[in-house]
Amino acid sequence: MPTTVRGPDPGRQDPPVHDANRDVPPRPVVVVHVPGREQECDYEIESCVIVARRLAALQGLPFEGHHDPVRHAQRQPYLVPTDTLIGADAARRLGIGSPQDFFGGLVPDGFMATKAITQPLVRPHARAPSAWSPRFRDHTRLAVLRGYTVFDADDAREAARRLLDYGPLRLKPVHARGGMGQVVADDMAGVGHALAQFDAAALARDGLVLEENLTEVVTCSIGLLRVGTLVATYYGTQRLTANNRGAEVYGGTAMHVVRGGFDALLAREDDPHVRMAIGQARSYEHAALQEYPGIVLSRSNYDVAQGIDSQGNWCSGVLEQSWRLGGASPAEVVALEAFAADPSLQAVRSEVIEVFGNGDAPADATLLLDADDPRAGRIRKFTRCTEDPDA
């Protein structure tokens, strides 16, 4: 039977280690609300606060709630943003110089934080943001599915005509999460109907992804974490659950987490499909850091879809990146706590489980959050972490 791994008591705040040679107080940990990109529901903000509090305890730092630009201006806080940070101005204003300063991601331009970055343009001089790098595709050709990113309707129709030669395609709004707003089209009439729903100005500003549609899909999550001196990587699978309106939504992630980077993760995995997903995620991250200077990452997650294309071939490719605190982050932090508590521990199985309404609590799990959200209704989040018996 796997051994349950317990990190520090989430309700206890360990005092920071005092250095008699320093008069400067330890840096605080604070939550930063990203302007215009707030979390959808109150419980998501509460979940972010809980994760930030755990990250503070993990590093032996004080937690001071929400970021105050005046009070925290000279204290160089460790930041936990609610979303990906955008722009060099944000980096300067918040004092971010390295991955050691925050949990999440910083990108120079907004499109880099969305699905738009994943696919190439339909032609060399197609409309695109000025910072767009056509070389990104050179590095990720074998790491993503067949598809295009477009910024006007004419390019969208050209992309659709090319993709329909291979079978049905999927139109994906670049900001939507959890598959929301996506449309599958079998012909140009379906594409035209879908495009009619998009505002031209929004399309020009944000872009739209058109991608081949797979069936029998399994989505694998690959992640890399850097907090203090700890580095960990993982692969995991997501589960769906019914929310309080009966719709299928994200219900948690179960993951295998190892101490170390992508090489350490590959060294412990024999499944060829999982190894391919890990390799594709690593290639994607390497390409982003190389072709878009200014990206800074301490938490990265990649959704890799594996399924069957319209010709019956098995395919695998990165769908999108998440360079921000995400739904799997409670499980990530619990795993980091386990590694910090036991330096000899090399691998764990960690899980976050979301339960809507009055559903049964999972066995052997620890309650992380119990909220009655004005919009989402009652939701509870649980975590569970055990030593990996295969380690």
Residue, then its C-alpha position, 0 to 999 in steps of 0.5 A: m500500500p502506498t505511504t501517505v505523504r504529509g506536508p506541513d499543516p496548512g493552518r500553521q504559519d512557520p516563522p521565517v528563519h531569522d538572520a542576525n546579520r540582516d535587518v531587512p525583514p523577509r520578503p512577503v508572499v502576496v497575491v497579485h490580481v492581473p488587470g482585466r484577467e480576473q478569475e471567473c468565480d470567487y472560489e477561484i480567487e479563494s483557491c489562489v489565496i490558499v495556494a499562495r499561503r501554502l507557498a509562503a509556508l513552503q519557503g518559510l516566508p510571511f503571507e500578507g494577503h493581496h498585493d498593495p503597490v504602496r505597502h509592498a513597493q520596497r519589499q520585493p515580495y514573492l508574487v502569486p499572480t491570478d493569471t499570466l503577467i504581461g509586459a516588461d512594464a509589469a515586470r519592472r513595476l512588480g520587481i520580477g527579475s527571475p523565476q525566484d520572484f513569483f509563481g507562474g509566467l511572465v510574457p512580453d506580449g499578450f498573444m504569448a499567454t494564449k492558444a494563439i502562440t501554438q500554431p503557425l500563420v497560414r502564410p508568411h506575411a499574414r496579419a499577426p502581432s509585431a512580436w510574432s516569431p515564425r521560427f517558433r514553428d520550426h522548433t515545434r513542428l513535431a510537437v503540435l497538431r496540424g493547424y493555424t492561427v489567424f487574425d482575420a476572416d480571410d486567413a481563417r477561411e484559407a486555413a479552413r480550406r487547407l485543414l478540411d482536406y484532412g477532415p473535420l477541424r476545430l475552431k478555438p477562441v484563444h482566451a477560452r478555457g476548458g474547451m469552452g466556446q470551441v466549434v467543430a466544423d465539417d465543411m466551409a458552411g460550418v466554418g462560415h457560420a462559426l466565423a460569423q459569431f466572431d467580432a472582427a475587431a476581437l479577431a484582429r486583436d486576439g486571433l483564432v486557432l483552427e486545428e485538426n479535430l481528433t477523436e478518442v482523445v486522452t489529454c495528458s498534462i505535463g508540468l515543470l515547477r520551480v519554487g525556491t531551491l525545489v524543482a519538480t516535473y510531472y505528468g498527469t491526467q485530468r478528470l471531468t465532473a458535473n457542476n451544479r448545473g449538470a454540465e461537465v467541467y474540470g474535476g481535478t488532476a491526478m499526477h506523478v511528480v518527480r524531483g528534478g526536471f524533464d530528464a528526471l521525469l523521462a528517466r522514470e517513465d517507460d510508456p511510449h505515449v507518455r514519453m512522447a507527451i513529455g518530449q513534446a512539452r519540453s520542445y514547446e517550452h524550449a522553443a518559447l524561451q528561445e524565440y520569445p526573449g523576455i518570457v520568464l517561467s516558474r510554473s509551466n503546464y502543457d496540455v497534450a492531446q493524444g487521439i485518432d485523426s480523420q485518417g485513422n492515425w494516432c496523433s499527439g500534440v501540445l494544445e496549449q500552455s498554461w503559464r499561470l496558477g492553474g486548477a492542478s496547482p493545489a496538487e503541485v504545491v502538496a507534492l512540493e511540500a512532500f519533497a521539502a519535508d523529506p529530502s530523500l523522497q524522489a517521486v510522489r503521486s499527487e491529486v486535486i479533486e473538485v466536488f460540486g454540490n453535496g457529492d461524497a468526499p474522496a477517501d483518504a483526501t484532505l479538504l482544501l476548500d469548501a465554498d458556497d460561490p454566488r455563481a458556481g454554487r457549492i464546491r469543495k476541493f481536496t488533495r491527496c499525496t502518496e509516495d510513488p511505489d514505483a520510485 
